[in-house]
Amino acid sequence: MSFFDADQTLIRKELQNRMKELVNLRCDGQSRKINIVPKYWHDSLINWIQDSSNPVPGPIDNSPLFLYNGEFDVTKVYKKDFMIVDSSIWTYLADIFT
């Protein structure tokens, strides 16, 4: 299901309820699976969740975070170029924002 096929109000409400998974990923001593998203996309998503008059973030595109050979660009900086999200929320986001 794409974002535009879904009820955007329900998606925003679900993401509001899961905001901690989007913005407060903390080390709790447990190993976990994580994913990265571009910071500009993450910021756009948070702005839209908080205020529906902001533009919808559009599809997730991680390509700016990788080199031409598919390897992660190690010059990218956490909280400047990319954000980390838990895999559980990533799965939801990827299903919606593809």
C-alpha positions in Angstrom: 0.0 0.0 0.0 1.4 3.4 -0.9 1.1 6.5 1.1 -1.4 8.0 -1.3 -3.6 4.9 -1.2 -3.8 5.1 2.6 -5.8 7.3 5.0 -3.2 10.0 5.8 -5.0 11.0 9.0 -4.7 7.4 10.4 -1.0 7.3 9.4 -0.3 10.6 11.2 -2.1 9.4 14.3 -0.1 6.1 14.3 3.1 8.0 13.9 2.2 10.4 16.6 1.7 7.5 18.9 5.1 6.1 17.9 7.0 9.3 18.1 9.5 8.0 20.6 10.6 5.3 18.1 11.3 8.1 15.6 13.1 10.6 17.8 14.4 9.1 21.0 16.4 6.0 20.0 18.5 5.2 23.0 20.9 2.6 23.9 19.3 0.3 26.5 22.0 -2.3 26.7 20.0 -4.6 24.3 21.1 -5.2 20.8 18.6 -4.2 18.2 18.2 -3.9 14.5 18.3 -0.3 13.2 17.9 1.5 9.9 19.0 4.8 8.7 17.1 7.5 6.9 18.3 10.8 5.5 18.1 13.6 8.0 16.2 15.9 5.6 13.6 13.2 5.1 13.3 12.5 8.9 12.9 16.2 9.6 10.2 16.5 7.0 8.4 13.5 8.4 8.5 14.9 12.0 7.3 18.3 10.7 4.4 16.6 8.9 3.5 14.5 11.9 3.3 17.5 14.1 1.4 19.7 11.6 -0.5 18.4 8.7 -0.2 21.7 6.9 3.4 20.9 6.3 4.2 19.0 3.1 4.2 15.2 3.1 7.8 13.9 3.1 7.5 11.8 0.0 9.3 8.5 -0.7 12.2 7.5 1.4 15.4 7.7 -0.7 18.6 6.5 1.1 20.7 6.8 -2.0 22.4 10.0 -0.9 23.9 8.1 2.0 25.7 5.6 -0.1 28.5 5.6 -2.6 28.2 4.6 -6.2 29.3 1.0 -5.3 26.5 0.6 -2.8 28.7 1.0 0.3 27.7 3.4 3.1 29.5 6.7 2.7 31.5 6.9 5.9 31.9 10.7 5.6 28.2 11.0 6.5 27.5 12.3 10.0 24.8 11.1 12.4 22.2 13.8 13.1 23.6 15.9 10.3 23.2 13.7 7.3 21.2 10.8 8.6 19.1 9.6 11.5 18.7 6.2 13.0 15.3 4.5 13.5 14.4 1.2 15.1 13.7 -1.5 12.5 10.1 -1.9 13.8 9.2 1.7 12.8 11.4 1.4 9.7 9.2 -1.4 8.4 6.1 0.7 8.9 7.7 3.7 7.2 9.0 1.7 4.3 5.5 0.1 3.7 3.9 3.6 3.6 6.6 5.9 2.1 7.8 3.8 -0.9 
